[in-house]
Amino acid sequence: MGTPKKWENVAWYKLGAKPGEKGSAVFAGHVDSKSGPAVFFNLKDLKKGDLVKNEKGVTLIFQVYDKHAYPRNDAPLQRIFGYTSVQVIRLITCTGNFNYEAHTHKKRLTVSAVLLAEK
């Protein structure tokens, strides 16, 4: 999965589900940049029960049910990108200490949310 070229953008894994479809719709965004916070800076603040909305066209309301941080080279890819029989979004960003040799953070934060309503 690619990462967004701009700090304020979010990338969608196009080989997965679209938001609202059965399966995992996976999105990635940067946590920060050299000049400050990026699009997913506050992702770490989400907790179980919080609502996530997509208001582009049809409003989709998701409820957070899981949050994990994984070592960047040891994330459970099947769990994150694999098929699920319900409508799920997974939001991914960097977290943890910055690794200057690798030019990235040491961990990846994933927040999972299930579709509650479509308006």
PEQUIVEN-V499872 format. One record per residue. N is the residue number from 0. NEAR is the number of other C-alpha atoms within 12 Angstrom. D_CENTER is the distance of its C-alpha to the mean C-alpha in Angstrom with 1 decimal. Layout:
n=N near=NEAR d_center=D_CENTER
n=N near=NEAR d_center=D_CENTER
This chain:
n=0 near=18 d_center=11.7
n=1 near=19 d_center=12.6
n=2 near=22 d_center=11.3
n=3 near=22 d_center=12.3
n=4 near=15 d_center=15.9
n=5 near=17 d_center=15.9
n=6 near=23 d_center=14.3
n=7 near=20 d_center=13.8
n=8 near=21 d_center=12.2
n=9 near=25 d_center=8.9
n=10 near=26 d_center=9.2
n=11 near=25 d_center=9.1
n=12 near=27 d_center=10.3
n=13 near=16 d_center=13.6
n=14 near=17 d_center=15.1
n=15 near=26 d_center=13.0
n=16 near=26 d_center=13.5
n=17 near=22 d_center=13.5
n=18 near=36 d_center=12.1
n=19 near=29 d_center=15.0
n=20 near=21 d_center=16.2
n=21 near=19 d_center=16.7
n=22 near=29 d_center=14.2
n=23 near=35 d_center=10.6
n=24 near=35 d_center=9.0
n=25 near=39 d_center=6.1
n=26 near=37 d_center=4.6
n=27 near=37 d_center=5.0
n=28 near=37 d_center=7.0
n=29 near=35 d_center=9.8
n=30 near=37 d_center=10.7
n=31 near=25 d_center=14.3
n=32 near=21 d_center=17.2
n=33 near=12 d_center=20.8
n=34 near=8 d_center=21.7
n=35 near=13 d_center=19.3
n=36 near=18 d_center=15.9
n=37 near=24 d_center=13.3
n=38 near=27 d_center=10.8
n=39 near=32 d_center=8.2
n=40 near=26 d_center=11.3
n=41 near=21 d_center=11.5
n=42 near=33 d_center=8.1
n=43 near=28 d_center=10.5
n=44 near=18 d_center=12.8
n=45 near=24 d_center=11.2
n=46 near=20 d_center=13.3
n=47 near=19 d_center=14.5
n=48 near=20 d_center=16.0
n=49 near=23 d_center=14.3
n=50 near=23 d_center=13.8
n=51 near=30 d_center=11.2
n=52 near=24 d_center=13.1
n=53 near=21 d_center=13.1
n=54 near=13 d_center=16.7
n=55 near=11 d_center=17.2
n=56 near=10 d_center=20.2
n=57 near=13 d_center=19.8
n=58 near=17 d_center=18.0
n=59 near=26 d_center=15.5
n=60 near=26 d_center=15.0
n=61 near=33 d_center=12.5
n=62 near=27 d_center=13.2
n=63 near=29 d_center=11.2
n=64 near=23 d_center=12.9
n=65 near=25 d_center=11.3
n=66 near=27 d_center=9.9
n=67 near=30 d_center=10.8
n=68 near=28 d_center=11.4
n=69 near=24 d_center=12.8
n=70 near=22 d_center=15.2
n=71 near=26 d_center=13.8
n=72 near=15 d_center=16.5
n=73 near=15 d_center=16.4
n=74 near=20 d_center=13.1
n=75 near=17 d_center=13.9
n=76 near=20 d_center=13.0
n=77 near=14 d_center=14.8
n=78 near=21 d_center=13.0
n=79 near=36 d_center=9.5
n=80 near=29 d_center=10.8
n=81 near=22 d_center=14.1
n=82 near=23 d_center=15.7
n=83 near=21 d_center=15.9
n=84 near=14 d_center=18.7
n=85 near=21 d_center=16.8
n=86 near=29 d_center=14.3
n=87 near=39 d_center=10.8
n=88 near=45 d_center=7.3
n=89 near=44 d_center=4.5
n=90 near=42 d_center=1.0
n=91 near=43 d_center=3.0
n=92 near=42 d_center=6.1
n=93 near=39 d_center=9.8
n=94 near=30 d_center=11.9
n=95 near=20 d_center=15.5
n=96 near=17 d_center=18.6
n=97 near=19 d_center=18.8
n=98 near=15 d_center=20.6
n=99 near=9 d_center=23.1
n=100 near=9 d_center=24.4
n=101 near=12 d_center=21.1
n=102 near=13 d_center=20.0
n=103 near=24 d_center=16.5
n=104 near=25 d_center=15.3
n=105 near=23 d_center=16.3
n=106 near=24 d_center=13.2
n=107 near=35 d_center=9.5
n=108 near=37 d_center=7.6
n=109 near=39 d_center=5.5
n=110 near=43 d_center=5.7
n=111 near=39 d_center=7.3
n=112 near=38 d_center=9.5
n=113 near=35 d_center=12.6
n=114 near=33 d_center=14.5
n=115 near=24 d_center=17.4
n=116 near=20 d_center=19.2
n=117 near=20 d_center=19.6
n=118 near=15 d_center=22.0
